[in-house]
Amino acid sequence: MKTQILLVGVLGIFLTSCLTSCDRESQESADLILTGAKVFTSNVQRPWAEAVAIKNGRFIYVGDAAGIARY
């Protein structure tokens, strides 16, 4: 449980630092893709996501598993 809380916290920090500056269309591939997860996003309209893509330490995609395929 502590590991999950830590992971959610770290992902939340990365997510909030990236959301306003990510250029999703110019990204070719991600360095890390996490799917099948339950990621808290801190976004009131969409508080949970199931997949994230990370490149160069920044989130380039946060959403559902269907949208992650392009990365």
C-alpha positions in Angstrom: 0.0 0.0 0.0 2.8 2.4 0.8 4.5 1.7 -2.5 1.2 2.5 -4.4 0.8 5.8 -2.5 4.4 6.7 -3.3 4.0 5.9 -7.0 0.8 7.9 -7.2 2.5 10.8 -5.6 5.5 10.7 -7.9 3.3 10.4 -10.9 1.1 13.3 -9.7 4.2 15.5 -9.4 5.4 14.6 -12.9 1.9 15.0 -14.3 1.3 18.5 -12.9 4.7 19.7 -14.2 4.0 18.5 -17.7 0.3 19.0 -18.5 0.6 22.6 -19.7 3.8 22.1 -21.8 3.5 18.7 -23.5 3.4 18.7 -27.2 1.8 15.4 -27.9 1.7 15.5 -31.7 5.5 15.9 -32.1 6.4 12.9 -30.0 7.5 9.8 -32.0 7.8 7.3 -29.1 8.0 7.1 -25.4 10.8 6.0 -23.2 8.4 4.4 -20.7 4.8 3.3 -21.1 2.6 2.2 -18.2 -0.7 0.5 -18.9 -3.3 -1.4 -16.8 -2.7 1.1 -14.0 -5.0 3.2 -11.9 -3.3 6.6 -12.0 -4.6 9.6 -10.0 -4.4 12.7 -12.2 -5.5 15.5 -9.9 -7.8 16.6 -12.7 -11.4 17.3 -11.5 -12.9 16.3 -14.9 -10.8 13.2 -15.3 -9.4 12.1 -11.9 -8.2 8.7 -13.1 -6.3 7.3 -16.1 -5.3 3.8 -17.0 -2.2 4.5 -19.1 0.7 7.0 -19.3 3.6 7.5 -21.7 6.8 9.3 -20.5 9.7 10.6 -22.7 12.7 12.5 -21.4 11.2 12.6 -17.9 8.0 14.3 -19.0 4.5 12.9 -19.5 3.5 12.9 -23.2 0.3 11.0 -22.8 -2.1 10.4 -20.0 -5.4 8.6 -20.7 -6.8 5.3 -21.7 -5.1 2.2 -23.1 -6.5 2.7 -26.6 -4.8 6.1 -27.0 -1.4 4.8 -25.8 -0.9 2.8 -29.0 0.6 5.7 -30.9 3.6 5.9 -28.5 
